[in-house]
Amino acid sequence: MLPVIIDAKLCKKDELCVHECPLSVLTVEEKGLIPTVHPKKTNYCINCGHCMAVCPTGAITLTAFDGQQATPFSKEELPDSAAVETLIKTRRSVRKFKKKNISVQEIGELIHISAYSPSGHNAQPVSWTVLDTPEKVYELGKVVVEWMEEMVKQKNPLAEKLFLAGLVNAWKKGNDAICRNAPAIAVAWAPKLGITPQADTIIATNTLELAAHAKGYGTCWAGYVILAAAYSTKVLRHLDIPEEHMAHGALFLGHPAVRYRSIPPRHEAVAKEQDGKFIFHARPNTH
Ligand SMILES: Cc1cc2nc3c(=O)[nH]c(=O)nc-3n(C[C@H](O)[C@H](O)[C@H](O)COP(=O)(O)O)c2cc1C
């Protein structure tokens, strides 16, 4: 089965697809002919759909997507750069949520948007575990706290660095600084081995975060959950994450109970020219 199907009736023989394909899967045997899949490259296609995306006549479909058409869009539909900048700058880590659940359907929609994130070789290796009630998030919190207690008991240096004892004590007093009493969590995971699974997972999580903000939901990265999942198989099992997989992203989700009225400042990276290169030095927070 060939990965790319070109409709001969629609093809204008402009060769845009041939020039666009990142793996040179498409070729034209002779000027003026309809492009074909290079016989030695039938396995090279990564289903990125760039051939479809550049085709002005919709002549191309991918076998992997059962002949589904690409979705046309016009430039006018794009948000202007000021709107995108505002979206990025107004996103905040939300740590207080209304007592209102966010449904698994709503989270599913965000997950589907995040599937449009870039991934190395278009591998799209990211799966998600969603807990959609505060009770389920609390149960996860209990397993994370168990791991924290173990780290404290073992005098693991990380326990001191991250004040785990304090977090455990607060949890026991009913103050949840670990899961923030969130009504839902979406944990992103991928195989440990692959092309760029860690980067892919983090990018997918960040994309979901921005999509959620655009729709008015609040999110916060669940750093302790990610950390606990890296150390504790019990946490991984609780999240139904299979062996040889890792969680690199996790977001608490809900309806924000806080309204942010302004954008706090951030340091701009300082640019310096060095041997013809420009280094934008981070200015890390000191705290
Ligand atoms: C990888 C990662 C892990 C984080 N983990 C937590 C966390 O466990 N709990 C929390 O309250 N905030 C967490 N945060 C949120 C950061 O504290 C927050 O992004 C930072 O203070 C800047 O605030 P802002 O997101 O509102 O711009 C995490 C952020 C990142 C990127």
The ligand as an ORCA input file, in Angstrom:
! r2SCAN-3c Opt
* xyz 0 1
  C       7.812     21.640     34.893
  C       7.004     22.508     35.828
  C       6.591     21.999     37.054
  C       5.814     22.773     37.913
  N       5.319     22.212     39.038
  C       4.487     22.915     39.828
  C       3.887     22.302     40.972
  O       4.080     21.126     41.262
  N       3.074     23.059     41.747
  C       2.811     24.375     41.467
  O       2.076     25.004     42.209
  N       3.374     24.984     40.373
  C       4.176     24.285     39.552
  N       4.716     24.870     38.431
  C       4.371     26.257     38.092
  C       5.540     27.234     38.252
  O       5.758     27.492     39.604
  C       5.144     28.485     37.474
  O       5.144     28.187     36.095
  C       6.076     29.661     37.709
  O       6.071     30.061     39.059
  C       5.706     30.885     36.868
  O       4.350     31.273     37.064
  P       3.332     31.313     35.837
  O       3.209     29.899     35.304
  O       2.040     31.813     36.388
  O       3.921     32.221     34.794
  C       5.496     24.116     37.564
  C       5.940     24.621     36.335
  C       6.667     23.838     35.480
  C       7.072     24.375     34.136
*
